[in-house]
Amino acid sequence: MSVITARQLARTFSTKRGRERSEVIAVAGVDLDVDEGEIVGFLGPNGAGKTTTLRMLTTLLKPTSGSAQVAGFDVATQASEVRRNIGYVSQSGSTSGDARAGEEVVDHGLLYGIPRAQAERRGRELFEQLELDGMWERAPKTLSGGQRRRLDIAMGLVHDPTLVFLDEPTTGLDPQARANLWMHISDLRQRLGSTVFLTTHYLDEADALCDRILVIDHGSIVASGTPEALKREVSGDLIELTVGSADDVAAARRVLSALGDTTIDQLVISVRTPTAGRELPGLIRALDAEGVVPEAVEVRRPTLDDVFLNLTGRSLREGA
Ligand SMILES: Nc1ncnc2c1ncn2[C@@H]1O[C@H](COP(=O)(O)OP(=O)(O)OP(=O)(O)O)[C@@H](O)[C@H]1O
């Protein structure tokens, strides 16, 4: 069952520079469907429209056009119902600084209309699960970056939402803290069957954590699929063959051309093929028949960055 549906969801901002007004199309018309229990990663370079989409889906921003249903309610006409049924952890975090960490979480629960005792019980449970033991009485500003991010997540989950939106949950965390948070997010789905929709810049995060990835670029979705399927369909494996001489380059190229378009960089000939593993034995035999003895053969599995590069001609790492 679909718990998030968007159709041609779009948002334009008008900005003023001096006397000139101009329009920025932040989100150009997004269609998406997310099923119950899925962990979906929303991936794209800086300025692609991730946060704007997320803010529309969480009712913090009105769409300019198009529609979206979240948890069974319309984001434009049933905003308070949507909010009651979701958890949202923003990029900047939601802690205010002065109150104790535990109080912040309980207050957040009260905001969602759950009784104090329940908010406290659930808050303490989350502190334990998110490895925040002993932090209940601490002021959030005295916590480390990773602990604060986990506190944000506890706040987003205190009312037991089955649908959670996370905006760049691990930005600014060290690799260990990131991996740790991935574990908690997966665990959440495992235990509660929650649906998680998260934005990220990190390819490895999308790869490790998400069942499905949506790639957005310039305000439009350019790809959707499991990390594996995207990599398989769009790029294929890269075979890189290094030979010992210029003569061998020509012969090796003839052999590799049977698999697809080759590129040559000095003594390295490359070709992309959907299933390199299956091709390799035949390739080696064909090279042998041509009298070419490779110096090295490398197979590189496609990365999500290759997917993005194929789709847009740019690397995700380069940003917008
Ligand atoms: N309030 C606003 N007024 C004007 N332009 C805006 C506003 N909010 C966002 N934009 C523009 O809309 C585009 C999309 O921004 P958005 O924050 O959604 O991207 P993003 O993918 O979340 O980027 P990042 O990864 O850097 O957070 C950008 O060009 C941004 O400058």
Ligand as a Chemical Component Dictionary entry (heavy atoms), coordinates in Angstrom:
data_LIG
# 
_chem_comp.id                   LIG 
_chem_comp.type                 NON-POLYMER 
_chem_comp.pdbx_formal_charge   0 
_chem_comp.three_letter_code    LIG 
# 
loop_
_chem_comp_atom.comp_id 
_chem_comp_atom.atom_id 
_chem_comp_atom.alt_atom_id 
_chem_comp_atom.type_symbol 
_chem_comp_atom.charge 
_chem_comp_atom.model_Cartn_x 
_chem_comp_atom.model_Cartn_y 
_chem_comp_atom.model_Cartn_z 
_chem_comp_atom.pdbx_ordinal 
LIG N1  N1  N 0 12.918 30.016 0.119  1  
LIG C1  C1  C 0 13.530 29.965 -1.057 2  
LIG N2  N2  N 0 13.583 31.057 -1.870 3  
LIG C2  C2  C 0 14.205 31.017 -3.058 4  
LIG N3  N3  N 0 14.792 29.908 -3.561 5  
LIG C3  C3  C 0 14.765 28.810 -2.822 6  
LIG C4  C4  C 0 14.148 28.763 -1.524 7  
LIG N4  N4  N 0 14.287 27.518 -1.021 8  
LIG C5  C5  C 0 14.970 26.807 -1.948 9  
LIG N5  N5  N 0 15.262 27.573 -3.021 10 
LIG C6  C6  C 0 15.982 27.168 -4.237 11 
LIG O1  O1  O 0 15.369 26.000 -4.734 12 
LIG C7  C7  C 0 16.336 25.071 -5.225 13 
LIG C8  C8  C 0 16.173 23.741 -4.518 14 
LIG O2  O2  O 0 16.550 23.885 -3.152 15 
LIG P1  P1  P 0 16.492 22.695 -2.094 16 
LIG O3  O3  O 0 16.907 23.254 -0.767 17 
LIG O4  O4  O 0 15.191 22.015 -2.178 18 
LIG O5  O5  O 0 17.615 21.714 -2.642 19 
LIG P2  P2  P 0 18.313 20.474 -1.943 20 
LIG O6  O6  O 0 18.351 19.416 -2.965 21 
LIG O7  O7  O 0 17.663 20.159 -0.657 22 
LIG O8  O8  O 0 19.758 21.041 -1.694 23 
LIG P3  P3  P 0 20.805 20.705 -0.508 24 
LIG O9  O9  O 0 21.295 19.349 -0.788 25 
LIG O10 O10 O 0 21.862 21.749 -0.722 26 
LIG O11 O11 O 0 20.088 20.831 0.799  27 
LIG C9  C9  C 0 17.677 25.750 -5.029 28 
LIG O12 O12 O 0 18.035 26.371 -6.226 29 
LIG C10 C10 C 0 17.402 26.745 -3.939 30 
LIG O13 O13 O 0 18.296 27.846 -4.040 31 
# 
loop_
_chem_comp_bond.comp_id 
_chem_comp_bond.atom_id_1 
_chem_comp_bond.atom_id_2 
_chem_comp_bond.value_order 
_chem_comp_bond.pdbx_ordinal 
LIG N1  C1  SING 1  
LIG C1  N2  SING 2  
LIG C1  C4  DOUB 3  
LIG N2  C2  DOUB 4  
LIG C2  N3  SING 5  
LIG N3  C3  DOUB 6  
LIG C3  C4  SING 7  
LIG C3  N5  SING 8  
LIG C4  N4  SING 9  
LIG N4  C5  DOUB 10 
LIG C5  N5  SING 11 
LIG N5  C6  SING 12 
LIG C6  O1  SING 13 
LIG C6  C10 SING 14 
LIG O1  C7  SING 15 
LIG C7  C8  SING 16 
LIG C7  C9  SING 17 
LIG C8  O2  SING 18 
LIG O2  P1  SING 19 
LIG P1  O3  DOUB 20 
LIG P1  O4  SING 21 
LIG P1  O5  SING 22 
LIG O5  P2  SING 23 
LIG P2  O6  DOUB 24 
LIG P2  O7  SING 25 
LIG P2  O8  SING 26 
LIG O8  P3  SING 27 
LIG P3  O9  DOUB 28 
LIG P3  O10 SING 29 
LIG P3  O11 SING 30 
LIG C9  O12 SING 31 
LIG C9  C10 SING 32 
LIG C10 O13 SING 33 
# 
